[in-house]
Amino acid sequence: MRQFLEGVTGVDIYLTTSLLIFFLFFLAVLVWFFTADKKHMEKLSRIPLKD
């Protein structure tokens, strides 16, 4: 996969790394969202947005 991406013009290793980090972060947020229990979500929804 890395050789394929480096073969494409203009794709650098830093771009590939940043896309991988973004994908892993997004996946972690999705896992947290679907595994959070209902009590925790209700607690978060009661937090006031303004002081």
N, CA, C and O of each residue as an XYZ file, in Angstrom:
204
protein
N       0.832     -1.196      0.000
C       0.000      0.000      0.000
C       0.876      1.259      0.000
O       0.603      2.213     -0.728
N       1.930      1.249      0.824
C       2.810      2.418      0.898
C       3.481      2.669     -0.444
O       3.580      3.816     -0.881
N       3.941      1.613     -1.100
C       4.596      1.786     -2.392
C       3.621      2.335     -3.423
O       4.002      3.127     -4.285
N       2.371      1.914     -3.335
C       1.361      2.430     -4.262
C       1.136      3.916     -4.037
O       1.085      4.689     -4.994
N       1.000      4.325     -2.763
C       0.753      5.732     -2.476
C       1.947      6.610     -2.807
O       1.777      7.744     -3.255
N       3.158      6.098     -2.590
C       4.343      6.873     -2.935
C       4.543      6.955     -4.445
O       5.188      7.877     -4.944
N       3.994      6.000     -5.157
C       4.094      6.030     -6.609
C       3.195      7.069     -7.234
O       3.458      7.520     -8.349
N       2.129      7.463     -6.537
C       1.231      8.490     -7.045
C       1.930      9.842     -6.908
O       2.561     10.117     -5.887
N       1.822     10.664     -7.908
C       2.524     11.946     -7.915
C       1.979     12.865     -6.820
O       0.768     13.054     -6.705
N       2.878     13.429     -6.023
C       2.503     14.421     -5.026
C       2.108     13.851     -3.675
O       1.804     14.626     -2.768
N       2.098     12.557     -3.499
C       1.718     11.962     -2.222
C       2.994     11.727     -1.419
O       3.888     10.999     -1.851
N       3.065     12.350     -0.252
C       4.239     12.234      0.598
C       3.924     11.311      1.768
O       2.760     11.017      2.040
N       4.961     10.860      2.453
C       4.783      9.963      3.597
C       4.068     10.689      4.737
O       3.340     10.068      5.511
N       4.279     12.016      4.840
C       3.610     12.780      5.888
C       2.107     12.866      5.649
O       1.318     12.817      6.593
N       1.720     12.992      4.397
C       0.299     13.010      4.061
C      -0.341     11.668      4.397
O      -1.429     11.618      4.971
N       0.328     10.602      4.044
C      -0.176      9.267      4.340
C      -0.291      9.047      5.843
O      -1.274      8.478      6.317
N       0.711      9.498      6.592
C       0.688      9.353      8.046
C      -0.433     10.169      8.658
O      -1.124      9.688      9.556
N      -0.630     11.399      8.190
C      -1.690     12.237      8.753
C      -3.073     11.664      8.445
O      -3.971     11.729      9.285
N      -3.248     11.109      7.261
C      -4.529     10.476      6.938
C      -4.779      9.260      7.818
O      -5.910      9.020      8.240
N      -3.737      8.496      8.097
C      -3.866      7.333      8.966
C      -4.218      7.759     10.397
O      -5.075      7.147     11.035
N      -3.561      8.797     10.893
C      -3.862      9.296     12.241
C      -5.296      9.808     12.311
O      -5.994      9.536     13.288
N      -5.754     10.547     11.293
C      -7.134     11.035     11.269
C      -8.115      9.874     11.251
O      -9.110      9.898     11.975
N      -7.858      8.870     10.447
C      -8.747      7.719     10.365
C      -8.821      6.988     11.706
O      -9.904      6.590     12.136
N      -7.677      6.810     12.368
C      -7.665      6.139     13.667
C      -8.410      6.954     14.724
O      -9.127      6.385     15.546
N      -8.248      8.279     14.712
C      -8.975      9.140     15.643
C     -10.476      9.046     15.403
O     -11.250      8.913     16.351
N     -10.890      9.113     14.147
C     -12.307      9.020     13.808
C     -12.879      7.666     14.220
O     -14.002      7.589     14.719
N     -12.123      6.617     14.014
C     -12.560      5.282     14.420
C     -12.688      5.183     15.941
O     -13.631      4.570     16.442
N     -11.745      5.781     16.680
C     -11.807      5.772     18.141
C     -13.021      6.534     18.647
O     -13.655      6.107     19.612
N     -13.354      7.643     18.022
C     -14.544      8.407     18.422
C     -15.803      7.590     18.158
O     -16.718      7.585     18.981
N     -15.860      6.911     17.037
C     -17.036      6.083     16.738
C     -17.174      4.934     17.733
O     -18.279      4.631     18.181
N     -16.068      4.301     18.078
C     -16.112      3.208     19.054
C     -16.572      3.736     20.410
O     -17.396      3.107     21.074
N     -16.041      4.897     20.827
C     -16.463      5.483     22.104
C     -17.943      5.820     22.078
O     -18.648      5.587     23.059
N     -18.420      6.364     20.970
C     -19.822      6.773     20.865
C     -20.761      5.575     20.984
O     -21.786      5.655     21.661
N     -20.420      4.480     20.337
C     -21.310      3.323     20.355
C     -21.170      2.475     21.613
O     -22.056      1.676     21.913
N     -20.077      2.631     22.354
C     -19.915      1.852     23.576
C     -20.254      2.638     24.836
O     -20.303      2.063     25.923
N     -20.490      3.946     24.711
C     -20.844      4.748     25.884
C     -22.226      4.320     26.377
O     -23.139      4.100     25.581
N     -22.368      4.207     27.685
C     -23.654      3.791     28.230
C     -24.622      4.977     28.282
O     -24.223      6.131     28.131
N     -25.897      4.666     28.499
C     -26.946      5.677     28.443
C     -26.810      6.693     29.578
O     -27.074      7.879     29.376
N     -26.401      6.246     30.767
C     -26.251      7.172     31.889
C     -25.193      8.230     31.594
O     -25.368      9.407     31.910
N     -24.107      7.799     30.991
C     -23.045      8.745     30.658
C     -23.527      9.757     29.621
O     -23.198     10.939     29.726
N     -24.281      9.334     28.646
C     -24.797     10.238     27.626
C     -25.792     11.222     28.217
O     -25.803     12.392     27.832
N     -26.638     10.765     29.159
C     -27.574     11.672     29.811
C     -26.825     12.715     30.642
O     -27.214     13.883     30.671
N     -25.764     12.300     31.309
C     -24.937     13.232     32.092
C     -24.327     14.290     31.187
O     -24.305     15.469     31.542
N     -23.836     13.887     30.032
C     -23.258     14.841     29.106
C     -24.313     15.787     28.538
O     -24.012     16.954     28.284
N     -25.525     15.317     28.336
C     -26.564     16.172     27.766
C     -27.059     17.207     28.780
O     -27.643     18.214     28.381
N     -26.840     16.983     30.084
C     -27.272     17.947     31.104
C     -26.241     19.029     31.366
O     -26.513     19.950     32.137
N     -25.074     18.952     30.757
C     -24.052     19.968     30.962
C     -24.513     21.261     30.271
O     -24.822     21.257     29.080
N     -24.556     22.381     31.039
C     -24.996     23.648     30.408
C     -23.936     24.165     29.441
O     -22.736     24.017     29.676
N     -24.392     24.765     28.365
C     -23.480     25.294     27.368
C     -22.999     26.693     27.715
O     -21.924     27.102     27.277
N     -23.790     27.443     28.508
C     -23.425     28.807     28.903
C     -23.325     28.860     30.413
O     -23.978     28.088     31.115
N     -22.498     29.779     30.913
C     -22.369     29.947     32.367
C     -23.546     30.712     32.939
O     -23.603     30.945     34.147
